[in-house]
Amino acid sequence: MLRVALPKGRLLGDTKALLEKSQWGLDGYVDKAKIYCFKSVSNPEMSAKIFHEKDIPIQLAIGNYDLGVCGADWLTELTSRYPSSNIVKLKNLGYGHGSLYAATAVNSPYDSLAALSACNTHIRIASEYPNIAEAFAMQLRLKNFSIFPLWGSAEAYPPDTAEVVILPRKSEADLAKKNLRSIAKVLDFKAYLIANSQSFEEKDLSRAISSVMANISQYLEPKAEDIKIEPLNGCQPSFLDMPDDTVRLALPDGHQQPHVRKILDAAGIDIEDYPSATGNHRPTFGINGIAVKVIRPQDMPIQVANGNFDLAITGRDWLTDHLYQFPTSPVKELLDLKYGWVKLVAVVHNDVPVSNLDELKDYCGSREMRIASEYTNISDFYARSNHLGHYRIVPTWGATEAFLPEDADMLVENTETGGTIARHNLKIIDTLFESTACVIANYQSVVSAAKSERINTVISMLKKALEA
């Protein structure tokens, strides 16, 4: 069986068009596919799965798949840390072009690599690409630095919560729109056809590979843009420009924004440009002395723990995952906001003849149990608490349902109704806990004489709105 890993998201459209021309017969590969696993209608020996792009190089490296398509950025992110990974780069497919830039705020003193390298103070580098970020810092021989792994929204962090970010963009002009300035182009990337090295040596992949090679000439190199970067006027004030007693509040981006806005409105708290049609990460908050930034909920606990924010609205699931890794963290829950209710559940494939965790242990026997999840620390705690014996946590970045049953034995996943789980032919065998949105805080900020009054004001207003 020839096993193929295909990307969802940014590369799906072009990849789908290329594979259709190559006559791979993967009719199930469509945007918003309800089923992630399917077989070729023209080649009974070919099957495919849809993954988050970041997971594809890992899946090929460990031998779960023979061929895959992903951006060279995510391939480099893996090989930066594991240079001997069992992956062969077969062909640049000519689409999905972009670059990884090292960028700072337009008004940052670190306006070049030389200025950054000469710095003796602590440098915080935030990125979805932590391995590339670390390699970048080591190559510059930075004397004192920290890497902050992110789930996204890296552009929101400079200059106050990170001095440098490494992020993907089409051009430097795209950075300028976010008040960022490139100090280095770290990597140019496009989509690549890749293979597991052992499969490349031992299996006959020639038909699949040659059909792709014959159809990639249609993808032309993008024309170079004539870009002139000018510092933007009227940049929004950062946390660095504000008094020391300013309370720094993180609000979530994405689908949680309408829920948060509804609660703020009910509490009588004015906020402008949230949600933002232009992607603004710094809305105006209606309480003096409180500054807001919009970031991913998954990133909030570690950012609050490190003192970059005083308050944040996130899910209890992400707070719990953080506290399992850092039990002495200064992050505390202050208020349950009673929305965003989900259950964290243990899930297996319907074809697995088990109905609870004990039966799954017996079913796996002495072999290693593979547990796939975005919640790596919760999953590890769950496995240890239930004495699962020999197990391995498989980190994922979305589309986790695709891992069962071939690439994992169990998932730890969140669900509201269980509908998505059932649609993917999966079943729940255990419930870990229930989660809702909550306000979290850094304990040092809560007891701070300078900030406690403002924090208490926000919490009191939100409590009254919930009680109304």
Beta strands, then each sheet from edge to edge (+ up, - down):
strand 1: 2-7
strand 2: 37-39
strand 3: 46-51
strand 4: 67-71
strand 5: 87-92
strand 6: 98-105
strand 7: 123-127
strand 8: 145-149
strand 9: 164-169
strand 10: 180-189
strand 11: 191-196
strand 12: 247-252
strand 13: 271-272
strand 14: 284-285
strand 15: 290-295
strand 16: 311-315
strand 17: 331-336
strand 18: 342-349
strand 19: 369-373
strand 20: 391-395
strand 21: 410-415
strand 22: 426-435
strand 23: 437-442
sheet 1: 2+ 3- 1- 4- 11+ 5-
sheet 2: 8+ 7+ 9+ 6- 10+
sheet 3: 15+ 12+ 16+ 23- 17+
sheet 4: 13+ 14-
sheet 5: 20+ 19+ 21+ 18- 22+
end
